[in-house]
């Protein structure tokens, strides 16, 4: 496993990545800056999730290469890639308590040293869930469950964090708090964050950089200021108006 | 979608392939032996033999009539249940309709005899009224009655599920338009039922065409015998393997044709849980409609409930204490439970391997032609037992093992495998949806954390799948416990199971003992089913809230 703090010079890139899923063709080429929060935006069905699945390793490209933190990961299993993941829901095993759920991020067989246990508790405290070690996910609110998922991403300590609409299932009131938490954690760890979002307000508040995907390809990769001007792409203008 | 690591994928696929291969081998050997025996003795009994044709005709005739009656009677009952959501005891009637499906056929047959039999309630009442012409439950009429008893509730439940899926607004619109009940039926209910009936009818026809136990007990003599029972008689009484072979081959041809037609109409799923939902229907509240529905539902309750009550009443009349303390009962109980447990475990393990392999292959986007074929074959594997019914399988193996000595020496193993195969379709139907949900919920997460092998089994898969696995195991065990078919061919004094004990008591006119044992067997099966479904209604609340 690569150590996040030594990988400063690297970024995320896709070189001629092609993929066919059923009747849908995808083609991605991009190079994304390191250490930024990057929003992946686009209409539903455009290929945002496929883009993320390619990075996470749930899909492998038919052609082309995927580089994460300087490493060719095109053929690697999800567990071997230098990424942490937070999904929209089902981020926690419902029958395991929070300590175990977060601890699995350090060791999948739950062999934890004393320092590891300390790290789990610190991470929980860091996301505002101090003392929640023995709680089961079912007793938490939706926001608290997503916080626990962030705690696990913290202990995993990977250079890249992939988020698939992590706030989509939360109430609007909760979302802004979670956005702030994510920004704070990002500032502290300095990792690269990729967040799929269909909420222009969220993109505006959170991202330094944005990617717009439509029809299975990347239409625009730009710093957030340029992105928010719409870049003469009709689909993006529509997206931003929502 | 890539979820498993490459070695895990290989293990899952080879596990599925091994299960499939074993099933195919077991069924294939039986069929090959039958075919070669059929070719050898080709001269003795030809397929145009009048005896064979008569049996074939009766098999098809009773299946067609049973299907028609079950469907036609189920329509008004399902409709009454659907439009009277506040009928007192409605939920209990719906629950009772599930009982014939889970009840060992043998026990249901005894209950029917208690009501419609020569000494049954109906005939006693008729003779008390001075009518001398008793109703006979034997022969075609009895077989039809029994098939309707078992299959009408099944049809009814499936139709009810369909009717309850109608959007609530439809009923409001119908009310707003002032539709009369006949129009509601014509424009809303019938179009839905019409879509369901082909699938339901195919399912019931298949069940009736391969019906063994009911026909064995209620069919009398050559005039009312189906292929399955004729096979049994040919082997067990006449010891005419040649005829048994021809009958078996004929049976395979029939089931092959029926299955072929059935694939065109898929049977709807019975999602038992929806049947309890209260519906807001504003039609059917007129006085006339309510009276007609009440009468219908009362009649259905009596028709289904009386034989079930008869099992309990006549069973309690027997000296249960004496029956239970008999050594033969203890022997039969131990044998039955051991066979059921082994068959249940085998069915669950095989199903799990099949389901896992199918799930892995379907997640593979770039599957080779070979894997594609394997997935299709895995999907069809549970239907093999429908194509080659238990009696036919048993006949094939009976002939295959004869050169090695007395086939009843291998009886226990054969019964276990055959029972496991019989349970396979049900077990897969219980486990597969749970497995799919489990994988969709935990698959990506476990993969991203690198959880695999024993760690995932212990921490993710076992806690998540324990309940459906136990449910499937108890269903499979109940099925095996109540099965008379496979035992009938091999059963002997050295291999006595509970159904065989009931049947032999019935055969030796010790009806009282048979009733007592039937009650005990029924209770064991009921307990197993309850144990299996306990907690199924609330599959861990946490995971549900976590959605």
Interface residues (C-beta under 8 A of the other chain):
Chain A: X21 X53 X56 X57 X58 X59 X60 X62 X77 X78 X79 X80 X83 X84 X85 X87 X89 X90 X91 X92 X93 X94 X95 X96 X100 X104 X105 X108 X109 X110 X136 X137 X138 X139 X145
Chain B: X1 X2 X3 X5 X6 X365 X366 X440 X441 X442 X444 X445 X447 X448 X449 X450 X451 X452 X454 X455 X456 X459 X460 X463 X464 X540 X541 X542 X543 X545 X546 X547
